[in-house]
Amino acid sequence: MSLSELTVPGGVEQVIGADELFFSTTDRRGLIRSGNSVFVRTSRFSLDELTGAPHNIVRHPDMPAGVFRLMWDRLLTGRPAGAYVQNLAKDGSRYWVFATMTPLAEGFLSVRMAPRADLFDAVKQTYRYVTDAELDAARRGANRGQVALAGMQRLEELLDELGFGSHDDFLTEALTAEIAARGRLASATYARPSARGPIAGVLAGAGALETQLADLVERLEGYRVFSDRLVRSSAQVLAVARRLNHTVAAAQAASEMVADTTPVLRNVARVMATPTDAAVTALEQLVPRLATLRADVTDLRFRIALGNLHNNMVAAFAAEVVDGVAPPTSLNEVPLLCDAVHENVLEMSARAQQVNQALHEIIAGVAEAGERLAGFSRFLGQWRILVLRHRAGGTLGNLVQPIDEEFAASWDGMEMLRALGKEFESFAVPFDVRALEEQVTRIRAEAAESRYTF
């Protein structure tokens, strides 16, 4: 029988400090390789008991299996994962964390913090519904894998009901909200003015990296707001453009009715349908581009927040060494954190390039749709004059006003999109990879020296 099976939940909940961070590493099978003092103290297990044990030694039986299924699906595809998790300590007490897991070359790295964001309460209620779904699946004879799958599917449904279009959206909002709730820690809570030498260099480097990442987070928040506005506005303009296209098609059909007496009306009506078709096509092509842009912005925000958390963990290790809470050898974990930050920096760079490229394509698409509507305006003017000249108002007059109204709405919408695009363009992400990598390299070098000079 394992240690975790001997633990009986006691119902007492531990309070985790806002500045406390849990750290652990595991191999690919989930067996614990290392853990920090916060993990040891809170779990109530000794480090010897934790080392070599499966990480689910602290799993609380009330946690839905679907949550872990969702996390493992991400991790096994090489992507970082995260979730709100209730854990069980050796003495039966429980504690909640927001846990992040990052794939490493030979295993996984986890950094966890106390939940502080408003979203946490909604998630706890959601987990109760997920547990009900899993219990129902088990009663119907499902095996463990099927129960976990049923829980994961129910969790995704409930996240959608909470307003998250995808698990990626939820994960990004949860992590960024938790990071924001913690505030500026690397340069504040973990600052140690008494530190000297390389250990002071680790803390200074962590503070500088935090500032760089905070600047990116602020800019990306503007990106997120604008991308959401563009998605909503483009959908509205596309709906109006489609109505305009239908009205023009009706005018085209009506013009065919007087083709024998006024063929020129039919000819102009046929021609003016071409630019409206093209405008609708250009606007429709914006939809997948905007979806891609939003997904890239979401991933970029998540990567930056995760890099910030790993950087805070570096500062926390250094602060513990200065305070005498942990031995200098605990800085052996810093290179792993630097590796994780470095991998995130590379992913950030790739996503930033994709975001900026998508932005240029979207602005070009808006311009193209606008040009098509401008072309339609010229044909519309000719057609309206011809209706009057050939006294075709009795047959076509009732179509003139709807076309004018839909065209005016489309044009106003295009002007709104153009203005948004210009404003959005000013938010292009200036991503200085070299500056970030220099800080990571500095932190790694100072940490290596600190182990021998502190």
C-alpha positions as CSV (number, residue, x, y, z in Angstrom):
1,M,0.0,0.0,0.0
2,S,1.4,3.4,-1.0
3,L,1.8,6.4,1.3
4,S,-1.1,8.2,-0.4
5,E,-3.5,5.3,0.2
6,L,-2.7,5.5,3.9
7,T,-3.7,9.2,4.0
8,V,-7.3,9.9,5.1
9,P,-8.8,13.3,4.2
10,G,-9.4,15.3,7.4
11,G,-11.2,18.3,6.0
12,V,-8.8,20.9,7.4
13,E,-7.7,23.4,4.8
14,Q,-4.2,24.9,4.8
15,V,-3.7,28.6,4.0
16,I,-1.0,29.1,1.5
17,G,0.9,32.5,1.5
18,A,0.6,34.7,-1.5
19,D,4.4,34.8,-1.9
20,E,4.8,31.0,-1.6
21,L,5.7,29.0,-4.6
22,F,5.8,25.2,-4.8
23,F,8.4,23.6,-7.1
24,S,9.0,20.0,-8.1
25,T,10.4,18.0,-11.0
26,T,9.4,14.5,-12.2
27,D,10.5,12.0,-14.8
28,R,8.3,11.1,-17.8
29,R,6.4,8.6,-15.6
30,G,5.5,11.3,-13.0
31,L,7.9,10.1,-10.3
32,I,9.2,13.0,-8.2
33,R,12.9,13.9,-8.6
34,S,13.1,17.0,-6.5
35,G,11.0,19.5,-4.5
36,N,11.5,22.7,-2.7
37,S,10.9,23.6,1.0
38,V,7.4,24.9,0.4
39,F,6.3,21.6,-1.2
40,V,7.9,19.6,1.7
41,R,6.4,21.8,4.4
42,T,2.9,22.0,2.9
43,S,2.6,18.3,1.8
44,R,3.8,17.2,5.3
45,F,5.9,14.5,3.7
46,S,9.7,14.5,4.1
47,L,11.8,15.1,1.0
48,D,13.0,11.5,1.2
49,E,9.3,10.3,1.2
50,L,8.6,12.5,-1.8
51,T,11.6,11.6,-3.9
52,G,10.9,8.7,-6.1
53,A,7.2,8.7,-5.2
54,P,4.5,9.3,-7.9
55,H,3.4,12.9,-7.9
56,N,-0.2,11.7,-7.2
57,I,1.0,11.0,-3.7
58,V,-0.6,14.4,-2.9
59,R,-3.7,13.9,-5.1
60,H,-7.0,14.6,-3.3
61,P,-9.7,12.0,-4.0
62,D,-12.2,14.8,-4.6
63,M,-10.3,15.9,-7.7
64,P,-12.0,15.0,-11.0
65,A,-10.0,12.7,-13.2
66,G,-11.0,14.7,-16.3
67,V,-8.8,17.6,-15.1
68,F,-5.7,15.4,-15.1
69,R,-6.7,13.9,-18.4
70,L,-6.9,17.3,-20.0
71,M,-3.5,18.3,-18.5
72,W,-1.8,15.1,-19.7
73,D,-3.2,15.4,-23.2
74,R,-1.4,18.8,-23.4
75,L,1.8,17.7,-21.8
76,L,2.2,14.6,-24.0
77,T,2.0,16.9,-27.1
78,G,4.9,18.9,-25.7
79,R,2.8,21.9,-24.5
80,P,2.8,23.4,-21.0
81,A,-0.4,22.7,-19.0
82,G,-2.1,24.2,-16.0
83,A,-5.1,23.7,-13.7
84,Y,-6.6,24.5,-10.3
85,V,-5.8,21.5,-8.2
86,Q,-6.8,20.4,-4.7
87,N,-4.0,18.4,-3.0
88,L,-4.0,16.2,0.1
89,A,-1.2,16.4,2.7
90,K,0.1,13.5,4.7
91,D,-1.8,14.6,7.8
92,G,-5.1,14.6,5.9
93,S,-5.3,18.4,5.5
94,R,-6.0,19.8,2.0
95,Y,-4.7,22.8,0.1
96,W,-5.6,24.4,-3.3
97,V,-3.0,25.5,-5.8
98,F,-2.9,26.7,-9.3
99,A,-0.5,24.3,-10.9
100,T,1.6,24.7,-14.0
101,M,3.5,21.8,-15.7
102,T,6.1,22.3,-18.3
103,P,7.7,19.5,-20.4
104,L,11.5,19.1,-20.0
105,A,13.9,17.0,-22.0
106,E,13.6,14.1,-19.6
107,G,10.5,14.9,-17.6
108,F,8.4,17.7,-16.3
109,L,8.8,20.8,-14.2
110,S,6.0,22.1,-12.0
111,V,5.5,25.5,-10.3
112,R,2.4,26.0,-8.2
113,M,0.9,28.9,-6.3
114,A,-2.0,29.7,-4.1
115,P,-5.2,30.7,-6.0
116,R,-6.1,34.3,-5.7
117,A,-8.1,35.2,-8.8
118,D,-11.9,35.7,-8.9
119,L,-12.2,32.8,-11.4
120,F,-11.2,30.3,-8.7
121,D,-14.7,30.1,-7.0
122,A,-16.4,29.4,-10.4
123,V,-13.9,26.6,-11.1
124,K,-14.5,24.9,-7.8
125,Q,-18.3,24.8,-8.6
126,T,-17.4,23.5,-12.1
127,Y,-15.4,20.7,-10.6
128,R,-18.4,19.5,-8.6
129,Y,-20.4,19.2,-11.8
130,V,-17.5,17.3,-13.5
131,T,-17.3,14.9,-10.5
132,D,-21.1,14.2,-10.9
133,A,-20.6,13.4,-14.5
134,E,-17.7,11.0,-13.7
135,L,-19.7,9.3,-10.9
136,D,-22.6,8.8,-13.4
137,A,-20.2,7.3,-16.0
138,A,-18.7,4.9,-13.3
139,R,-22.3,3.8,-12.3
140,R,-22.9,3.0,-16.0
141,G,-19.9,0.6,-16.0
142,A,-17.2,2.9,-17.5
143,N,-13.6,2.0,-16.8
144,R,-11.1,4.5,-15.4
145,G,-10.0,5.8,-18.8
146,Q,-13.6,6.2,-19.9
147,V,-14.5,8.0,-16.6
148,A,-11.6,10.4,-17.1
149,L,-12.7,11.0,-20.7
150,A,-16.3,11.7,-19.6
151,G,-15.0,14.1,-17.0
152,M,-12.8,15.9,-19.5
153,Q,-15.7,16.3,-22.0
154,R,-18.0,17.7,-19.3
155,L,-15.3,20.1,-18.1
156,E,-14.8,21.4,-21.6
157,E,-18.6,21.9,-21.9
158,L,-18.7,23.8,-18.6
159,L,-15.8,26.0,-19.6
160,D,-17.7,27.0,-22.7
161,E,-20.7,27.9,-20.6
162,L,-18.4,30.1,-18.5
163,G,-17.6,32.0,-21.7
164,F,-14.3,30.4,-22.7
165,G,-14.2,29.5,-26.3
166,S,-11.5,26.9,-25.7
167,H,-9.4,25.3,-22.9
168,D,-6.5,27.4,-24.2
169,D,-8.6,30.6,-23.5
170,F,-9.4,29.4,-20.0
171,L,-5.9,28.4,-19.2
172,T,-4.5,31.7,-20.4
173,E,-7.1,33.8,-18.5
174,A,-6.5,31.7,-15.3
175,L,-2.7,32.0,-15.4
176,T,-2.6,35.7,-16.3
177,A,-5.2,36.4,-13.6
178,E,-3.3,34.5,-11.0
179,I,0.0,36.2,-12.0
180,A,-1.7,39.6,-11.8
181,A,-3.2,38.8,-8.3
182,R,0.4,38.0,-7.1
183,G,1.7,41.3,-8.3
184,R,5.3,42.2,-8.8
185,L,7.1,39.7,-6.7
186,A,10.6,39.0,-8.2
187,S,11.6,42.7,-7.7
188,A,9.6,43.2,-4.5
189,T,8.7,40.3,-2.2
190,Y,11.9,38.4,-3.1
191,A,14.2,41.4,-3.1
192,R,17.0,41.0,-0.5
193,P,19.1,44.2,-0.2
194,S,21.5,42.4,2.1
195,A,22.4,39.9,-0.7
196,R,25.9,40.3,-2.1
197,G,27.9,38.8,-5.0
198,P,26.4,36.3,-7.5
199,I,23.3,35.7,-5.4
200,A,22.5,39.4,-5.7
201,G,23.1,39.1,-9.4
202,V,20.5,36.3,-9.6
203,L,17.9,38.5,-7.8
204,A,18.8,41.6,-9.9
205,G,18.5,39.5,-13.1
206,A,15.1,38.1,-12.1
207,G,13.9,41.7,-11.3
208,A,15.1,43.0,-14.7
209,L,13.5,40.0,-16.6
210,E,10.2,40.6,-14.7
211,T,10.2,44.2,-15.9
212,Q,10.7,43.2,-19.5
213,L,8.0,40.6,-19.3
214,A,5.6,43.0,-17.6
215,D,6.0,45.5,-20.5
216,L,5.0,42.7,-23.0
217,V,2.0,41.7,-20.9
218,E,0.7,45.3,-20.8
219,R,1.1,45.6,-24.6
220,L,-0.6,42.2,-25.2
221,E,-3.5,43.2,-23.1
222,G,-4.2,45.9,-25.6
223,Y,-3.7,43.4,-28.4
224,R,-6.3,41.1,-26.8
225,V,-8.9,43.9,-26.4
226,F,-8.4,45.1,-30.0
227,S,-8.5,41.6,-31.5
228,D,-11.8,40.9,-29.7
229,R,-13.2,44.2,-31.0
230,L,-12.0,43.3,-34.5
231,V,-13.7,39.9,-34.3
232,R,-17.0,41.4,-33.2
233,S,-16.9,44.3,-35.7
234,S,-15.9,42.2,-38.7
235,A,-18.7,39.8,-38.0
236,Q,-21.2,42.8,-37.9
237,V,-19.8,44.2,-41.1
238,L,-19.8,40.8,-42.9
239,A,-23.5,40.4,-42.0
240,V,-24.3,43.8,-43.4
241,A,-22.2,43.1,-46.6
242,R,-24.1,39.9,-47.1
243,R,-27.4,41.7,-46.8
244,L,-26.2,44.2,-49.3
245,N,-25.2,41.4,-51.6
246,H,-28.6,39.8,-51.4
247,T,-30.3,43.2,-52.1
248,V,-28.1,43.7,-55.1
249,A,-29.0,40.2,-56.4
250,A,-32.6,41.2,-56.1
251,A,-31.9,44.4,-58.1
252,Q,-30.1,42.3,-60.6
253,A,-33.1,39.9,-61.0
254,A,-35.5,42.9,-61.3
255,S,-33.3,44.5,-63.9
256,E,-33.7,41.4,-66.0
257,M,-37.4,42.0,-66.1
258,V,-36.9,45.2,-68.0
259,A,-34.0,44.0,-70.1
260,D,-36.0,44.1,-73.3
261,T,-36.7,47.8,-73.1
262,T,-33.6,48.9,-71.1
263,P,-30.8,46.4,-71.5
264,V,-28.3,48.9,-70.1
265,L,-29.9,48.5,-66.7
266,R,-29.4,44.8,-66.8
267,N,-25.8,45.2,-67.8
268,V,-24.9,47.6,-65.1
269,A,-26.8,45.5,-62.5
270,R,-24.8,42.5,-63.5
271,V,-21.5,44.4,-63.3
272,M,-22.3,46.0,-59.9
273,A,-22.8,42.6,-58.3
274,T,-19.2,41.7,-58.9
275,P,-17.6,44.1,-56.4
276,T,-20.1,43.2,-53.7
277,D,-19.3,39.5,-54.2
278,A,-15.6,40.4,-53.9
279,A,-16.2,42.5,-50.8
280,V,-18.1,39.7,-49.1
281,T,-15.3,37.2,-50.0
282,A,-12.6,39.5,-48.6
283,L,-14.5,39.9,-45.4
284,E,-15.1,36.1,-45.1
285,Q,-11.4,35.6,-45.5
286,L,-10.9,37.8,-42.4
287,V,-12.7,35.3,-40.2
288,P,-10.0,32.5,-40.2
289,R,-7.3,35.2,-40.1
290,L,-8.8,36.8,-37.0
291,A,-9.3,33.3,-35.4
292,T,-5.6,32.6,-36.0
293,L,-4.6,36.0,-34.6
294,R,-6.7,35.5,-31.5
295,A,-5.2,32.0,-30.9
296,D,-1.7,33.3,-31.3
297,V,-2.3,36.2,-29.0
298,T,-3.8,33.8,-26.4
299,D,-0.7,31.5,-26.6
300,L,1.7,34.5,-26.5
301,R,0.0,35.8,-23.3
302,F,0.1,32.3,-21.7
303,R,3.8,31.9,-22.6
304,I,4.7,35.3,-21.1
305,A,2.8,34.7,-17.9
306,L,4.4,31.2,-17.6
307,G,7.9,32.8,-18.1
308,N,7.0,35.3,-15.4
309,L,6.1,32.5,-13.0
310,H,9.3,30.6,-13.7
311,N,11.3,33.8,-13.2
312,N,9.5,34.3,-9.9
313,M,10.5,30.8,-8.9
314,V,14.2,31.6,-9.6
315,A,13.9,34.7,-7.3
316,A,12.2,32.6,-4.6
317,F,15.0,30.1,-4.6
318,A,17.6,32.8,-4.3
319,A,15.7,34.5,-1.5
320,E,15.4,31.3,0.4
321,V,19.2,30.8,0.2
322,V,19.8,34.3,1.4
323,D,17.4,33.8,4.3
324,G,19.0,30.5,5.2
325,V,15.7,28.6,4.6
326,A,17.3,26.5,1.8
327,P,20.9,25.4,1.2
328,P,22.9,26.9,-1.7
329,T,22.5,23.6,-3.5
330,S,18.8,24.4,-4.1
331,L,20.1,26.7,-6.8
332,N,20.8,23.6,-8.8
333,E,17.2,23.8,-9.9
334,V,17.7,27.3,-11.5
335,P,19.3,26.0,-14.8
336,L,16.1,23.9,-15.3
337,L,14.0,27.0,-14.8
338,C,16.3,29.0,-17.1
339,D,15.8,26.2,-19.7
340,A,12.0,26.5,-19.4
341,V,12.2,30.3,-19.7
342,H,14.5,30.0,-22.7
343,E,12.1,27.6,-24.5
344,N,9.3,30.0,-23.7
345,V,11.2,32.9,-25.1
346,L,11.7,31.0,-28.4
347,E,8.0,30.2,-28.5
348,M,7.2,33.8,-27.7
349,S,9.4,35.0,-30.6
350,A,7.7,32.7,-33.1
351,R,4.2,33.7,-31.9
352,A,5.0,37.4,-32.0
353,Q,6.1,37.1,-35.6
354,Q,2.9,35.2,-36.4
355,V,0.8,37.9,-34.6
356,N,2.5,40.7,-36.5
357,Q,2.2,38.9,-39.8
358,A,-1.5,38.2,-39.2
359,L,-2.1,41.8,-38.3
360,H,-0.7,43.0,-41.7
361,E,-2.8,40.4,-43.5
362,I,-5.9,41.6,-41.7
363,I,-5.3,45.2,-42.5
364,A,-4.7,44.3,-46.1
365,G,-8.0,42.3,-46.2
366,V,-9.9,45.3,-44.7
367,A,-8.4,47.6,-47.4
368,E,-9.3,45.1,-50.1
369,A,-12.9,44.9,-49.0
370,G,-13.1,48.7,-48.8
371,E,-11.8,49.0,-52.4
372,R,-14.4,46.6,-53.6
373,L,-17.2,48.6,-51.9
374,A,-15.8,51.8,-53.4
375,G,-16.0,50.2,-56.8
376,F,-19.6,49.2,-56.1
377,S,-20.4,52.8,-55.2
378,R,-19.6,53.9,-58.7
379,F,-21.8,51.3,-60.4
380,L,-24.6,52.0,-57.9
381,G,-24.6,55.7,-58.9
382,Q,-24.8,54.7,-62.6
383,W,-27.6,52.2,-61.9
384,R,-29.7,54.7,-59.9
385,I,-29.4,57.4,-62.6
386,L,-30.4,54.8,-65.2
387,V,-33.5,53.8,-63.2
388,L,-34.6,57.5,-63.2
389,R,-33.6,58.1,-66.9
390,H,-35.5,55.1,-68.2
391,R,-38.5,55.7,-65.9
392,A,-38.1,52.2,-64.4
393,G,-39.0,53.4,-60.9
394,G,-42.3,51.5,-61.0
395,T,-40.4,48.2,-61.3
396,L,-37.1,49.0,-59.5
397,G,-37.8,52.0,-57.3
398,N,-38.6,49.9,-54.2
399,L,-35.1,48.4,-54.4
400,V,-33.2,51.7,-54.4
401,Q,-33.7,52.6,-50.8
402,P,-32.8,49.2,-49.3
403,I,-29.6,49.2,-51.4
404,D,-28.8,52.7,-50.3
405,E,-29.3,51.8,-46.7
406,E,-27.3,48.6,-46.7
407,F,-24.5,50.2,-48.7
408,A,-24.4,53.1,-46.2
409,A,-24.2,50.6,-43.3
410,S,-21.5,48.6,-45.1
411,W,-19.5,51.7,-45.8
412,D,-19.7,52.9,-42.2
413,G,-18.7,49.5,-41.0
414,M,-15.6,49.5,-43.3
415,E,-14.6,52.9,-42.0
416,M,-14.9,51.5,-38.5
417,L,-12.7,48.5,-39.4
418,R,-10.1,50.8,-41.1
419,A,-9.9,52.9,-38.0
420,L,-9.6,49.8,-35.8
421,G,-6.9,48.4,-38.1
422,K,-4.8,51.6,-37.9
423,E,-5.2,51.7,-34.1
424,F,-4.4,48.0,-33.9
425,E,-1.3,48.4,-36.1
426,S,0.2,50.8,-33.5
427,F,0.2,47.9,-31.1
428,A,2.6,45.7,-33.1
429,V,4.6,43.6,-30.7
430,P,8.2,44.7,-30.4
431,F,9.8,41.5,-29.3
432,D,13.5,41.8,-28.4
433,V,14.6,38.2,-28.2
434,R,18.2,39.1,-27.5
435,A,17.4,41.2,-24.5
436,L,15.4,38.5,-22.9
437,E,18.0,35.8,-23.7
438,E,20.7,38.0,-22.2
439,Q,18.9,38.2,-18.9
440,V,18.3,34.4,-18.8
441,T,22.0,33.8,-19.6
442,R,23.0,36.2,-16.8
443,I,20.7,34.5,-14.3
444,R,22.0,31.1,-15.2
445,A,25.7,32.2,-14.8
446,E,25.1,34.0,-11.5
447,A,23.2,31.0,-10.1
448,A,26.0,28.6,-11.1
449,E,28.6,30.8,-9.3
450,S,26.4,31.3,-6.3
451,R,26.4,27.7,-5.4
452,Y,30.1,27.8,-4.8
453,T,30.6,31.3,-3.4
454,F,27.6,31.9,-1.1
